[in-house]
Each structure stands twice: as C-alpha cells, then as structure tokens.
Amino acid sequence: MAAVFAIYGSREATEHLSFEPRSREEVRSIVERSVAVATTTPRSEYVLAVVER
C-alpha cells in the first residue's frame, strides 16, 4: 500500500495522469478492491503491478 500511495498520493507523480492525488484511505480502498476483484469469476477487471525482487 505504501508504494502505491507514494505514486497516487504525489501531486508531482499524478500531474499528467487522469486523476488528482489520492488520500491514504482512497489508496487503501483501491488496493483492497484490486485484490478482491482478482478472485472474481468471470474476471472483468485486471490490475497490474511491478515488483522489484
């Protein structure tokens, strides 16, 4: 959640995106929803992430 908030909560990072910076609670909801929809059948929404190993 912290990594997503670092981007979604930043005015500089979201300057050219289609939304304004999000609050911590908004980001928490986005992450929780993304995890929940990943288990639905049929799956109608896909969210991608990059993880550094």
PDB file with one MODEL, atoms N, CA, C and O in Angstrom:
MODEL        1
ATOM      1  N   MET A   1       0.818  -1.173   0.000  1.00  0.00           N
ATOM      2  CA  MET A   1       0.000   0.000   0.000  1.00  0.00           C
ATOM      3  C   MET A   1       0.874   1.253   0.000  1.00  0.00           C
ATOM      4  O   MET A   1       0.547   2.230  -0.674  1.00  0.00           O
ATOM      5  N   ALA A   2       1.967   1.238   0.737  1.00  0.00           N
ATOM      6  CA  ALA A   2       2.834   2.411   0.837  1.00  0.00           C
ATOM      7  C   ALA A   2       3.432   2.789  -0.516  1.00  0.00           C
ATOM      8  O   ALA A   2       3.541   3.971  -0.842  1.00  0.00           O
ATOM      9  N   ALA A   3       3.815   1.788  -1.298  1.00  0.00           N
ATOM     10  CA  ALA A   3       4.404   2.066  -2.612  1.00  0.00           C
ATOM     11  C   ALA A   3       3.380   2.679  -3.564  1.00  0.00           C
ATOM     12  O   ALA A   3       3.706   3.590  -4.326  1.00  0.00           O
ATOM     13  N   VAL A   4       2.155   2.185  -3.523  1.00  0.00           N
ATOM     14  CA  VAL A   4       1.102   2.749  -4.377  1.00  0.00           C
ATOM     15  C   VAL A   4       0.799   4.175  -3.928  1.00  0.00           C
ATOM     16  O   VAL A   4       0.623   5.063  -4.762  1.00  0.00           O
ATOM     17  N   PHE A   5       0.737   4.398  -2.620  1.00  0.00           N
ATOM     18  CA  PHE A   5       0.472   5.746  -2.106  1.00  0.00           C
ATOM     19  C   PHE A   5       1.581   6.717  -2.485  1.00  0.00           C
ATOM     20  O   PHE A   5       1.315   7.894  -2.728  1.00  0.00           O
ATOM     21  N   ALA A   6       2.818   6.240  -2.538  1.00  0.00           N
ATOM     22  CA  ALA A   6       3.935   7.110  -2.922  1.00  0.00           C
ATOM     23  C   ALA A   6       3.707   7.712  -4.306  1.00  0.00           C
ATOM     24  O   ALA A   6       4.134   8.834  -4.578  1.00  0.00           O
ATOM     25  N   ILE A   7       3.042   6.975  -5.166  1.00  0.00           N
ATOM     26  CA  ILE A   7       2.737   7.475  -6.513  1.00  0.00           C
ATOM     27  C   ILE A   7       1.387   8.174  -6.532  1.00  0.00           C
ATOM     28  O   ILE A   7       1.295   9.338  -6.921  1.00  0.00           O
ATOM     29  N   TYR A   8       0.344   7.474  -6.115  1.00  0.00           N
ATOM     30  CA  TYR A   8      -1.023   8.016  -6.200  1.00  0.00           C
ATOM     31  C   TYR A   8      -1.236   9.229  -5.291  1.00  0.00           C
ATOM     32  O   TYR A   8      -2.124  10.041  -5.546  1.00  0.00           O
ATOM     33  N   GLY A   9      -0.439   9.355  -4.250  1.00  0.00           N
ATOM     34  CA  GLY A   9      -0.596  10.476  -3.330  1.00  0.00           C
ATOM     35  C   GLY A   9       0.260  11.682  -3.684  1.00  0.00           C
ATOM     36  O   GLY A   9       0.150  12.729  -3.045  1.00  0.00           O
ATOM     37  N   SER A  10       1.098  11.549  -4.681  1.00  0.00           N
ATOM     38  CA  SER A  10       2.034  12.602  -5.049  1.00  0.00           C
ATOM     39  C   SER A  10       1.468  13.531  -6.128  1.00  0.00           C
ATOM     40  O   SER A  10       1.048  13.072  -7.191  1.00  0.00           O
ATOM     41  N   ARG A  11       1.458  14.813  -5.856  1.00  0.00           N
ATOM     42  CA  ARG A  11       0.991  15.791  -6.851  1.00  0.00           C
ATOM     43  C   ARG A  11       1.901  15.754  -8.082  1.00  0.00           C
ATOM     44  O   ARG A  11       1.425  15.829  -9.215  1.00  0.00           O
ATOM     45  N   GLU A  12       3.190  15.639  -7.857  1.00  0.00           N
ATOM     46  CA  GLU A  12       4.143  15.601  -8.973  1.00  0.00           C
ATOM     47  C   GLU A  12       3.951  14.348  -9.834  1.00  0.00           C
ATOM     48  O   GLU A  12       3.968  14.428 -11.062  1.00  0.00           O
ATOM     49  N   ALA A  13       3.768  13.200  -9.192  1.00  0.00           N
ATOM     50  CA  ALA A  13       3.624  11.940  -9.929  1.00  0.00           C
ATOM     51  C   ALA A  13       2.308  11.866 -10.692  1.00  0.00           C
ATOM     52  O   ALA A  13       2.241  11.231 -11.744  1.00  0.00           O
ATOM     53  N   THR A  14       1.266  12.501 -10.181  1.00  0.00           N
ATOM     54  CA  THR A  14      -0.055  12.433 -10.828  1.00  0.00           C
ATOM     55  C   THR A  14      -0.333  13.629 -11.733  1.00  0.00           C
ATOM     56  O   THR A  14      -1.424  13.742 -12.292  1.00  0.00           O
ATOM     57  N   GLU A  15       0.620  14.496 -11.878  1.00  0.00           N
ATOM     58  CA  GLU A  15       0.429  15.728 -12.659  1.00  0.00           C
ATOM     59  C   GLU A  15      -0.128  15.459 -14.056  1.00  0.00           C
ATOM     60  O   GLU A  15      -0.982  16.209 -14.529  1.00  0.00           O
ATOM     61  N   HIS A  16       0.335  14.413 -14.717  1.00  0.00           N
ATOM     62  CA  HIS A  16      -0.097  14.134 -16.086  1.00  0.00           C
ATOM     63  C   HIS A  16      -1.005  12.904 -16.177  1.00  0.00           C
ATOM     64  O   HIS A  16      -1.238  12.374 -17.263  1.00  0.00           O
ATOM     65  N   LEU A  17      -1.507  12.463 -15.040  1.00  0.00           N
ATOM     66  CA  LEU A  17      -2.442  11.345 -15.033  1.00  0.00           C
ATOM     67  C   LEU A  17      -3.874  11.877 -15.057  1.00  0.00           C
ATOM     68  O   LEU A  17      -4.091  13.085 -14.967  1.00  0.00           O
ATOM     69  N   SER A  18      -4.830  10.995 -15.177  1.00  0.00           N
ATOM     70  CA  SER A  18      -6.229  11.395 -15.326  1.00  0.00           C
ATOM     71  C   SER A  18      -6.929  11.637 -13.995  1.00  0.00           C
ATOM     72  O   SER A  18      -8.155  11.742 -13.958  1.00  0.00           O
ATOM     73  N   PHE A  19      -6.170  11.727 -12.891  1.00  0.00           N
ATOM     74  CA  PHE A  19      -6.778  11.950 -11.579  1.00  0.00           C
ATOM     75  C   PHE A  19      -5.858  12.791 -10.706  1.00  0.00           C
ATOM     76  O   PHE A  19      -4.650  12.867 -10.930  1.00  0.00           O
ATOM     77  N   GLU A  20      -6.455  13.408  -9.723  1.00  0.00           N
ATOM     78  CA  GLU A  20      -5.730  14.206  -8.726  1.00  0.00           C
ATOM     79  C   GLU A  20      -5.093  13.259  -7.707  1.00  0.00           C
ATOM     80  O   GLU A  20      -5.465  12.087  -7.641  1.00  0.00           O
ATOM     81  N   PRO A  21      -4.140  13.748  -6.913  1.00  0.00           N
ATOM     82  CA  PRO A  21      -3.548  12.903  -5.871  1.00  0.00           C
ATOM     83  C   PRO A  21      -4.626  12.319  -4.958  1.00  0.00           C
ATOM     84  O   PRO A  21      -5.617  12.979  -4.648  1.00  0.00           O
ATOM     85  N   ARG A  22      -4.421  11.095  -4.540  1.00  0.00           N
ATOM     86  CA  ARG A  22      -5.386  10.380  -3.701  1.00  0.00           C
ATOM     87  C   ARG A  22      -4.919  10.380  -2.255  1.00  0.00           C
ATOM     88  O   ARG A  22      -3.723  10.446  -1.973  1.00  0.00           O
ATOM     89  N   SER A  23      -5.881  10.306  -1.346  1.00  0.00           N
ATOM     90  CA  SER A  23      -5.560  10.214   0.087  1.00  0.00           C
ATOM     91  C   SER A  23      -5.134   8.784   0.420  1.00  0.00           C
ATOM     92  O   SER A  23      -5.321   7.866  -0.379  1.00  0.00           O
ATOM     93  N   ARG A  24      -4.562   8.612   1.605  1.00  0.00           N
ATOM     94  CA  ARG A  24      -4.164   7.279   2.054  1.00  0.00           C
ATOM     95  C   ARG A  24      -5.362   6.329   2.071  1.00  0.00           C
ATOM     96  O   ARG A  24      -5.249   5.173   1.663  1.00  0.00           O
ATOM     97  N   GLU A  25      -6.498   6.819   2.540  1.00  0.00           N
ATOM     98  CA  GLU A  25      -7.701   5.984   2.611  1.00  0.00           C
ATOM     99  C   GLU A  25      -8.201   5.619   1.206  1.00  0.00           C
ATOM    100  O   GLU A  25      -8.639   4.490   0.981  1.00  0.00           O
ATOM    101  N   GLU A  26      -8.139   6.553   0.279  1.00  0.00           N
ATOM    102  CA  GLU A  26      -8.542   6.252  -1.103  1.00  0.00           C
ATOM    103  C   GLU A  26      -7.634   5.187  -1.711  1.00  0.00           C
ATOM    104  O   GLU A  26      -8.107   4.278  -2.393  1.00  0.00           O
ATOM    105  N   VAL A  27      -6.333   5.299  -1.464  1.00  0.00           N
ATOM    106  CA  VAL A  27      -5.386   4.312  -1.993  1.00  0.00           C
ATOM    107  C   VAL A  27      -5.630   2.956  -1.343  1.00  0.00           C
ATOM    108  O   VAL A  27      -5.577   1.929  -2.019  1.00  0.00           O
ATOM    109  N   ARG A  28      -5.894   2.941  -0.049  1.00  0.00           N
ATOM    110  CA  ARG A  28      -6.186   1.681   0.645  1.00  0.00           C
ATOM    111  C   ARG A  28      -7.406   0.998   0.009  1.00  0.00           C
ATOM    112  O   ARG A  28      -7.394  -0.214  -0.206  1.00  0.00           O
ATOM    113  N   SER A  29      -8.440   1.762  -0.288  1.00  0.00           N
ATOM    114  CA  SER A  29      -9.644   1.220  -0.923  1.00  0.00           C
ATOM    115  C   SER A  29      -9.345   0.682  -2.319  1.00  0.00           C
ATOM    116  O   SER A  29      -9.854  -0.373  -2.699  1.00  0.00           O
ATOM    117  N   ILE A  30      -8.527   1.394  -3.078  1.00  0.00           N
ATOM    118  CA  ILE A  30      -8.160   0.965  -4.421  1.00  0.00           C
ATOM    119  C   ILE A  30      -7.413  -0.366  -4.366  1.00  0.00           C
ATOM    120  O   ILE A  30      -7.708  -1.279  -5.137  1.00  0.00           O
ATOM    121  N   VAL A  31      -6.451  -0.474  -3.457  1.00  0.00           N
ATOM    122  CA  VAL A  31      -5.667  -1.703  -3.333  1.00  0.00           C
ATOM    123  C   VAL A  31      -6.551  -2.860  -2.883  1.00  0.00           C
ATOM    124  O   VAL A  31      -6.468  -3.954  -3.441  1.00  0.00           O
ATOM    125  N   GLU A  32      -7.393  -2.632  -1.886  1.00  0.00           N
ATOM    126  CA  GLU A  32      -8.284  -3.685  -1.394  1.00  0.00           C
ATOM    127  C   GLU A  32      -9.243  -4.138  -2.493  1.00  0.00           C
ATOM    128  O   GLU A  32      -9.477  -5.337  -2.645  1.00  0.00           O
ATOM    129  N   ARG A  33      -9.788  -3.221  -3.243  1.00  0.00           N
ATOM    130  CA  ARG A  33     -10.711  -3.561  -4.333  1.00  0.00           C
ATOM    131  C   ARG A  33      -9.984  -4.353  -5.419  1.00  0.00           C
ATOM    132  O   ARG A  33     -10.530  -5.318  -5.955  1.00  0.00           O
ATOM    133  N   SER A  34      -8.774  -3.954  -5.741  1.00  0.00           N
ATOM    134  CA  SER A  34      -7.992  -4.647  -6.762  1.00  0.00           C
ATOM    135  C   SER A  34      -7.731  -6.094  -6.370  1.00  0.00           C
ATOM    136  O   SER A  34      -7.809  -6.991  -7.209  1.00  0.00           O
ATOM    137  N   VAL A  35      -7.424  -6.321  -5.111  1.00  0.00           N
ATOM    138  CA  VAL A  35      -7.189  -7.683  -4.621  1.00  0.00           C
ATOM    139  C   VAL A  35      -8.489  -8.484  -4.671  1.00  0.00           C
ATOM    140  O   VAL A  35      -8.484  -9.650  -5.066  1.00  0.00           O
ATOM    141  N   ALA A  36      -9.592  -7.871  -4.277  1.00  0.00           N
ATOM    142  CA  ALA A  36     -10.882  -8.562  -4.260  1.00  0.00           C
ATOM    143  C   ALA A  36     -11.340  -8.951  -5.668  1.00  0.00           C
ATOM    144  O   ALA A  36     -11.797 -10.076  -5.872  1.00  0.00           O
ATOM    145  N   VAL A  37     -11.227  -8.053  -6.631  1.00  0.00           N
ATOM    146  CA  VAL A  37     -11.711  -8.363  -7.986  1.00  0.00           C
ATOM    147  C   VAL A  37     -10.823  -9.378  -8.691  1.00  0.00           C
ATOM    148  O   VAL A  37     -11.247  -9.987  -9.673  1.00  0.00           O
ATOM    149  N   ALA A  38      -9.613  -9.570  -8.214  1.00  0.00           N
ATOM    150  CA  ALA A  38      -8.718 -10.551  -8.824  1.00  0.00           C
ATOM    151  C   ALA A  38      -9.223 -11.976  -8.621  1.00  0.00           C
ATOM    152  O   ALA A  38      -8.799 -12.886  -9.333  1.00  0.00           O
ATOM    153  N   THR A  39     -10.112 -12.180  -7.670  1.00  0.00           N
ATOM    154  CA  THR A  39     -10.614 -13.524  -7.375  1.00  0.00           C
ATOM    155  C   THR A  39     -12.025 -13.767  -7.898  1.00  0.00           C
ATOM    156  O   THR A  39     -12.588 -14.835  -7.660  1.00  0.00           O
ATOM    157  N   THR A  40     -12.607 -12.804  -8.602  1.00  0.00           N
ATOM    158  CA  THR A  40     -13.964 -12.979  -9.107  1.00  0.00           C
ATOM    159  C   THR A  40     -13.986 -13.819 -10.375  1.00  0.00           C
ATOM    160  O   THR A  40     -13.016 -13.859 -11.132  1.00  0.00           O
ATOM    161  N   THR A  41     -15.106 -14.485 -10.590  1.00  0.00           N
ATOM    162  CA  THR A  41     -15.292 -15.285 -11.798  1.00  0.00           C
ATOM    163  C   THR A  41     -16.666 -14.968 -12.370  1.00  0.00           C
ATOM    164  O   THR A  41     -17.651 -15.086 -11.641  1.00  0.00           O
ATOM    165  N   PRO A  42     -16.784 -14.585 -13.596  1.00  0.00           N
ATOM    166  CA  PRO A  42     -15.679 -14.310 -14.506  1.00  0.00           C
ATOM    167  C   PRO A  42     -14.994 -13.008 -14.122  1.00  0.00           C
ATOM    168  O   PRO A  42     -15.618 -12.086 -13.596  1.00  0.00           O
ATOM    169  N   ARG A  43     -13.743 -12.959 -14.387  1.00  0.00           N
ATOM    170  CA  ARG A  43     -12.958 -11.765 -14.052  1.00  0.00           C
ATOM    171  C   ARG A  43     -13.172 -10.706 -15.120  1.00  0.00           C
ATOM    172  O   ARG A  43     -12.980 -10.963 -16.309  1.00  0.00           O
ATOM    173  N   SER A  44     -13.571  -9.510 -14.689  1.00  0.00           N
ATOM    174  CA  SER A  44     -13.862  -8.440 -15.651  1.00  0.00           C
ATOM    175  C   SER A  44     -12.916  -7.257 -15.525  1.00  0.00           C
ATOM    176  O   SER A  44     -12.993  -6.307 -16.303  1.00  0.00           O
ATOM    177  N   GLU A  45     -12.034  -7.317 -14.556  1.00  0.00           N
ATOM    178  CA  GLU A  45     -11.112  -6.204 -14.330  1.00  0.00           C
ATOM    179  C   GLU A  45      -9.730  -6.756 -14.017  1.00  0.00           C
ATOM    180  O   GLU A  45      -9.591  -7.731 -13.278  1.00  0.00           O
ATOM    181  N   TYR A  46      -8.709  -6.124 -14.587  1.00  0.00           N
ATOM    182  CA  TYR A  46      -7.337  -6.553 -14.362  1.00  0.00           C
ATOM    183  C   TYR A  46      -6.507  -5.368 -13.907  1.00  0.00           C
ATOM    184  O   TYR A  46      -6.587  -4.287 -14.491  1.00  0.00           O
ATOM    185  N   VAL A  47      -5.718  -5.565 -12.874  1.00  0.00           N
ATOM    186  CA  VAL A  47      -4.831  -4.532 -12.352  1.00  0.00           C
ATOM    187  C   VAL A  47      -3.428  -5.119 -12.359  1.00  0.00           C
ATOM    188  O   VAL A  47      -3.206  -6.231 -11.880  1.00  0.00           O
ATOM    189  N   LEU A  48      -2.496  -4.371 -12.900  1.00  0.00           N
ATOM    190  CA  LEU A  48      -1.124  -4.846 -12.989  1.00  0.00           C
ATOM    191  C   LEU A  48      -0.235  -4.114 -12.002  1.00  0.00           C
ATOM    192  O   LEU A  48      -0.509  -2.973 -11.627  1.00  0.00           O
ATOM    193  N   ALA A  49       0.825  -4.773 -11.586  1.00  0.00           N
ATOM    194  CA  ALA A  49       1.791  -4.160 -10.684  1.00  0.00           C
ATOM    195  C   ALA A  49       3.187  -4.639 -11.057  1.00  0.00           C
ATOM    196  O   ALA A  49       3.351  -5.696 -11.666  1.00  0.00           O
ATOM    197  N   VAL A  50       4.173  -3.863 -10.692  1.00  0.00           N
ATOM    198  CA  VAL A  50       5.568  -4.232 -10.902  1.00  0.00           C
ATOM    199  C   VAL A  50       6.190  -4.418  -9.531  1.00  0.00           C
ATOM    200  O   VAL A  50       6.017  -3.580  -8.646  1.00  0.00           O
ATOM    201  N   VAL A  51       6.912  -5.510  -9.354  1.00  0.00           N
ATOM    202  CA  VAL A  51       7.534  -5.808  -8.072  1.00  0.00           C
ATOM    203  C   VAL A  51       9.018  -6.008  -8.315  1.00  0.00           C
ATOM    204  O   VAL A  51       9.414  -6.792  -9.177  1.00  0.00           O
ATOM    205  N   GLU A  52       9.839  -5.296  -7.550  1.00  0.00           N
ATOM    206  CA  GLU A  52      11.283  -5.467  -7.639  1.00  0.00           C
ATOM    207  C   GLU A  52      11.695  -6.612  -6.737  1.00  0.00           C
ATOM    208  O   GLU A  52      11.350  -6.634  -5.555  1.00  0.00           O
ATOM    209  N   ARG A  53      12.421  -7.550  -7.282  1.00  0.00           N
ATOM    210  CA  ARG A  53      12.868  -8.697  -6.478  1.00  0.00           C
ATOM    211  C   ARG A  53      14.218  -8.448  -5.891  1.00  0.00           C
ATOM    212  O   ARG A  53      14.752  -9.304  -5.185  1.00  0.00           O
TER     213      ARG A  53
ENDMDL
END
